[in-house]
């Protein structure tokens, strides 16, 4: 039931990637609020509503993995996926919009 070194390294890399993407998203949204990055008018509402959905999906996935008797590393991995999908999609979407005024 103990995670292998490969599982732990993979989980660490996925977590670090998600955290880096989250920081990029935060920076682009803050620049958008300052009028220095092109963001849609609904960006502020979107950043609040998407978190609720991601947390719910993450909790559901983790609970299901626990009930199936998965290892702690596998539980953490499935809990990370919904959040990671959103941070990755947001980073790509906001980066395409680019700097400038809306």
N, C-alpha and C positions, 0 to 999 in steps of 0.2 A: 504494500500500500504506500510505501515511501516513494516520492518522485525520484526519477532518475536525474543525473546531472544534465542530460540533454533536455529533458522536460523543463527543468528549472531555468536553463539558459534560454530556451525558446520563449518561455513565459516572460523572462526578464527583458528580452529583446522586444517582444510584442508590447509589453507595458511601456518601455522607454519610447518606442515609436509613437504609441498613443499619446503619451505625455508631451512629446515634442510637437506633434500635430495640434494638440490642444493649445499649447502656447502660441503656435502660429495663428490659430483661429482667434484666440483672445486678442492678439496684437492687431490682426486685420479688422476685427470688429471695433476695437477701441479707435483705430485710425478712421474707421467709417463713422463713428460717432463724432469724431473731430472734423469730419468733412474732408479727410485726406485719402480715403479709399472708397471706391465705388461699392456701395452696398444697397440692397433693395430697401424700400421704406418699411417692409415688414421684418427686417432682420432682428430687431430687438425683441419682438414678440416671438419670433422663431427660436431664438436662443433660449428662451425660458421654456416654451412648450416642448421642445425636443428633448430636454433633459428629463422631464417626467416620463416620457415614453421610453427613453433609453434605460432609465433606472428600473422601470417596471419589467422590461424585457430581460434585463440583467438579473434581477432578483428571481424571475420565473425560471430562467435557464439554470441558475445556480441551485435553486430548490429542486428542480427536476434531476440535476446531476447528483445531488446529495441523496435523494430518494432512490436513485439507481445504484448507489454505493460506489460512485466514482472516487478517484483519488483526490486529495486536496489540490494538486496541480491541475487536474482536469476540471475541477469545479471552478478554480480561478480563471482558467482559460475560457470556459464557456460564459462566465460572468463578464469577462472583458470584451468579448466579441461584439455585443450590441453597441457598447460605448465606442469601441475602436472603429466600427463601421461608420458611425456618425462623425467622429473627429476627422477621419480620413476624407469622407465625402465633403465635409464643410471646408477643410483646408483646400481641397482641389477646386471647389466651387468659388470660394472667395478669392483664391489666387488668380483664377481666370478673369475675375472682374477687374483686378489691378488698381493701382493708385490713381488718384484724381478725384474730381468732384462728380457726384452722381448725375 
